Amino acid sequence: MITILLIILILMLVGSLPTWPHSAKWGYGPSGGLGTVLVILLILYLMHVI
């Protein structure tokens, strides 16, 4: 389960980088969403839910 979550998080990180021309104007939206997901997963991990 942890391995699958790590792979998904890495793919989300690569997808949120504004390196493509069409994503240059996205701002902090994708990385902010990814940070929120990371915080939620960290809390769940510390509570021993996952």
Backbone as a printed PyTorch tensor [residue, N CA C, xyz], in Angstrom:
tensor([[[  0.8340,  -1.1940,   0.0000],
         [  0.0000,   0.0000,   0.0000],
         [  0.8790,   1.2580,   0.0000]],

        [[  1.9060,   1.2460,   0.8190],
         [  2.7970,   2.4100,   0.8890],
         [  3.5180,   2.6130,  -0.4420]],

        [[  3.9090,   1.5270,  -1.0950],
         [  4.6100,   1.6350,  -2.3740],
         [  3.7150,   2.2570,  -3.4350]],

        [[  2.4710,   1.8630,  -3.4610],
         [  1.5310,   2.4330,  -4.4270],
         [  1.3320,   3.9190,  -4.1610]],

        [[  1.2010,   4.3000,  -2.9020],
         [  1.0480,   5.7160,  -2.5560],
         [  2.2860,   6.5220,  -2.9430]],

        [[  3.4640,   5.9580,  -2.7400],
         [  4.6920,   6.6530,  -3.1320],
         [  4.7580,   6.8600,  -4.6380]],

        [[  4.3910,   5.8520,  -5.4120],
         [  4.4080,   5.9830,  -6.8680],
         [  3.4190,   7.0480,  -7.3210]],

        [[  2.2260,   7.0520,  -6.7270],
         [  1.2200,   8.0530,  -7.0840],
         [  1.7030,   9.4530,  -6.7210]],

        [[  2.3180,   9.6210,  -5.5540],
         [  2.8180,  10.9380,  -5.1400],
         [  3.9380,  11.4260,  -6.0520]],

        [[  4.8160,  10.5290,  -6.4670],
         [  5.8930,  10.9210,  -7.3800],
         [  5.3160,  11.3550,  -8.7260]],

        [[  4.3360,  10.6340,  -9.2310],
         [  3.6910,  11.0250, -10.4870],
         [  2.9710,  12.3580, -10.3620]],

        [[  2.3340,  12.5950,  -9.2130],
         [  1.6790,  13.8860,  -8.9920],
         [  2.6990,  15.0180,  -8.9170]],

        [[  3.8420,  14.7510,  -8.3120],
         [  4.8900,  15.7720,  -8.2140],
         [  5.4110,  16.1380,  -9.5940]],

        [[  5.6660,  15.1470, -10.4150],
         [  6.1490,  15.4150, -11.7760],
         [  5.0820,  16.1590, -12.5740]],

        [[  3.8230,  15.7840, -12.3940],
         [  2.7430,  16.4490, -13.1180],
         [  2.4770,  17.8700, -12.6720]],

        [[  2.8600,  18.2070, -11.4590],
         [  2.5760,  19.5600, -10.9680],
         [  3.6870,  20.5510, -11.2660]],

        [[  4.8080,  20.0930, -11.7660],
         [  5.8870,  21.0130, -12.1070],
         [  5.5160,  21.8330, -13.3410]],

        [[  5.6270,  23.1550, -13.2780],
         [  5.2230,  23.9980, -14.4190],
         [  6.3190,  24.0940, -15.4810]],

        [[  6.6960,  22.9750, -16.0740],
         [  7.7590,  22.9940, -17.0780],
         [  7.2190,  23.0190, -18.4940]],

        [[  5.9310,  22.7400, -18.6780],
         [  5.3590,  22.7490, -20.0110],
         [  4.7190,  24.0990, -20.2740]],

        [[  4.7060,  24.5370, -21.5410],
         [  4.1740,  25.8790, -21.8480],
         [  2.7170,  26.0710, -21.4390]],

        [[  1.8970,  25.0450, -21.5620],
         [  0.4800,  25.2250, -21.2360],
         [  0.2390,  25.3220, -19.7240]],

        [[  1.2120,  24.9220, -18.9100],
         [  1.0180,  24.9710, -17.4630],
         [  1.7870,  26.1130, -16.8030]],

        [[  2.3260,  27.0080, -17.5900],
         [  3.1230,  28.0980, -17.0190],
         [  2.2740,  29.0790, -16.2130]],

        [[  0.9910,  29.1860, -16.5170],
         [  0.1270,  30.1630, -15.8520],
         [ -0.7060,  29.5440, -14.7270]],

        [[ -0.4470,  28.3160, -14.3660],
         [ -1.2370,  27.6530, -13.3290],
         [ -0.9520,  28.2060, -11.9380]],

        [[  0.2170,  28.7400, -11.7160],
         [  0.5700,  29.2870, -10.4110],
         [  0.8460,  28.1900,  -9.3900]],

        [[  0.4170,  28.4200,  -8.1560],
         [  0.6890,  27.4830,  -7.0740],
         [ -0.4200,  26.4470,  -6.8750]],

        [[ -1.4060,  26.4260,  -7.7250],
         [ -2.5320,  25.5150,  -7.5660],
         [ -2.1530,  24.0440,  -7.4880]],

        [[ -1.4670,  23.5040,  -8.4850],
         [ -1.1300,  22.0770,  -8.4330],
         [ -0.2170,  21.7000,  -7.2730]],

        [[  0.7850,  22.5160,  -6.9990],
         [  1.6940,  22.1720,  -5.9050],
         [  1.0200,  22.3610,  -4.5530]],

        [[  0.0890,  23.3030,  -4.4550],
         [ -0.6690,  23.4680,  -3.2140],
         [ -1.5850,  22.2800,  -2.9590]],

        [[ -2.1950,  21.7850,  -4.0110],
         [ -3.0290,  20.5920,  -3.8830],
         [ -2.2130,  19.3800,  -3.5060]],

        [[ -1.0390,  19.2630,  -4.0810],
         [ -0.1490,  18.1560,  -3.7470],
         [  0.3170,  18.2560,  -2.2960]],

        [[  0.5840,  19.4610,  -1.8220],
         [  0.9630,  19.6430,  -0.4230],
         [ -0.1490,  19.2470,   0.5270]],

        [[ -1.3800,  19.5600,   0.1500],
         [ -2.5300,  19.1710,   0.9700],
         [ -2.6500,  17.6550,   1.0490]],

        [[ -2.4780,  16.9800,  -0.0830],
         [ -2.5210,  15.5150,  -0.1100],
         [ -1.4090,  14.9340,   0.7520]],

        [[ -0.2220,  15.5170,   0.6830],
         [  0.8960,  15.0280,   1.4920],
         [  0.6360,  15.1960,   2.9820]],

        [[  0.0510,  16.3080,   3.3800],
         [ -0.2540,  16.5320,   4.7930],
         [ -1.2950,  15.5260,   5.2770]],

        [[ -2.3210,  15.2890,   4.4740],
         [ -3.3510,  14.3200,   4.8550],
         [ -2.7500,  12.9260,   4.9910]],

        [[ -1.9110,  12.5280,   4.0340],
         [ -1.2840,  11.2100,   4.1060],
         [ -0.3430,  11.0970,   5.2990]],

        [[  0.3570,  12.1720,   5.6170],
         [  1.2510,  12.1590,   6.7760],
         [  0.4630,  11.9880,   8.0690]],

        [[ -0.6570,  12.6850,   8.1840],
         [ -1.4960,  12.5510,   9.3810],
         [ -2.0480,  11.1320,   9.4910]],

        [[ -2.5160,  10.5690,   8.3690],
         [ -3.0230,   9.2030,   8.3820],
         [ -1.9290,   8.2000,   8.7410]],

        [[ -0.7180,   8.4520,   8.2450],
         [  0.3990,   7.5490,   8.5530],
         [  0.7700,   7.6150,  10.0280]],

        [[  0.7840,   8.8240,  10.5860],
         [  1.1210,   8.9760,  11.9970],
         [  0.0430,   8.3990,  12.9110]],

        [[ -1.1940,   8.3380,  12.4380],
         [ -2.2850,   7.7490,  13.2080],
         [ -2.3700,   6.2360,  12.9840]],

        [[ -1.4570,   5.6950,  12.1760],
         [ -1.3830,   4.2670,  11.8670],
         [ -2.6430,   3.7710,  11.1680]],

        [[ -3.2230,   4.6150,  10.3280],
         [ -4.3810,   4.2050,   9.5450],
         [ -3.9400,   3.5120,   8.2630]],

        [[ -2.8410,   3.9960,   7.6720],
         [ -2.3140,   3.3540,   6.4660],
         [ -0.9630,   2.7460,   6.7450]]])
